[in-house]
Amino acid sequence: MKNYPPQFKADAVALYQSRPQATIRQVAADLGITPETLPNLVRAAGASRPRGRRVEVPTEPPTPLEAEEAALRRRVRELEEEREILRKAAKYFAGETRC
């Protein structure tokens, strides 16, 4: 079993929690770890994904443009987080191969 640094573990758990639509296999593949490792990291962190959907009652329905903007902002946030985690993982694994 590989020994991952605490920051990588925390980032992996954060990515898993931030992507409720993604499977464990998809998140693990994005991180370059086995699908068996990710649940162990999540369990060790005592974390879980939010269950169910949050119900927010808007005062008035958003316009199509506002809805699209909100969706794009969420996607940008998700992609930035994934990029940062993958950048850290690449640094970690690059350092490991030089030893």
Secondary structure by P-SEA (a helix, b strand, c coil): cccccaaaaaaaaaaaaacccccaaaaaaaacccaaaaaaaaaaacccccccbbbbbccccccaaaaaaaaaaaaaaaaaaaaaaaaaaaaaaaaaaac
